Amino acid sequence: MTLALLGGTGRTGRLLIDRALAQGYALRVLARDPERLHRRDAALTPVTGDARHADDVFRLLEGADAVLSTLGPVRGDGAGVMGQAAHHLVAVMPGLGLSRLITLTGAGVRQPGDHPKLSDRLIRRALATLQPDVLRDSEAHVATITASPLDWTVVRVPRLGDGPMQPLKVGMVGDIGTFVSRASTADFMLRELEEGRWVRQAPAVSH
């Protein structure tokens, strides 16, 4: 199976690349500067381009069987890279016969079924006050994907950090804790690709 990956030069994306290659997947990875990719492997094809450009997204997806994204919002990016990427994915994937999309965002993006605790509400309020463009972009990304006919899964995470894989809590905001490792997040995304337990759902995960 060949996976198309956006966000592969980020810290979570790098771990996702390592784990996917170890599990025998072939990868097509979009990068504005392929020299920033931390791996060289016969099973990894760099695709030079920008997730904000529809033509680049199209070239990335050609020949892929599923799409994973660990793109993150960029503070001060008024155009919103996550929202633009989501728009292009939703527009391009059906024409290429692709339906499976697993994407990552923050737990501050609310979904039906959430029952946020006081700490969750305070964190979201701080984000909306201090980084409103980040929250806006994340929400636009999720709104576009969840309104699409794709077989999507939106993985929502609290504070990401380094550390080993650990058992996960999986549920809605209000059920989870305040931290998850990038390694556990990458592992969860690949397991969801294999198992399909959360298709057209937006689980929140933490340790």
NORNOR-V143573 format. One line per field, one symbol per residue. ss: DSSP state (h for helix, s for strand, l for the rest). burial: b if it has 9 or more other C-alpha atoms within 8 Angstrom, else e. Layout:
ss: ???
burial: ???
This chain:
ss: lsssssllllhhhhhhhhhhhhlllssssssllhhhlllllllssssslllllhhhhhhhhllllsssslllllllllllhhhhhhhhhhhhhhhhlllssssssslllllllllllhhhhhhhhhhhhhlhhhhhhhhhhhhhhhllllssssssslssslllllllssslllllllssshhhhhhhhhhhhhhlllllsllsssl
burial: ebbbbbbbbbebbbbbbebbbeeebbbbbbbeebeebeeeeeebebbbbbbbbbebbbebbeebbbbbbbbbbeeebeebbbbbbbbbbbebbbeeebbbbbbbbbbbbeeeebebeeebbebbebbbeebbbbbebbbbbbebbbeeebbbbbbbbbebeeeeeeeebbbbbbbbbebbbbbbbbbebbbbeeeeebebebbbbbb
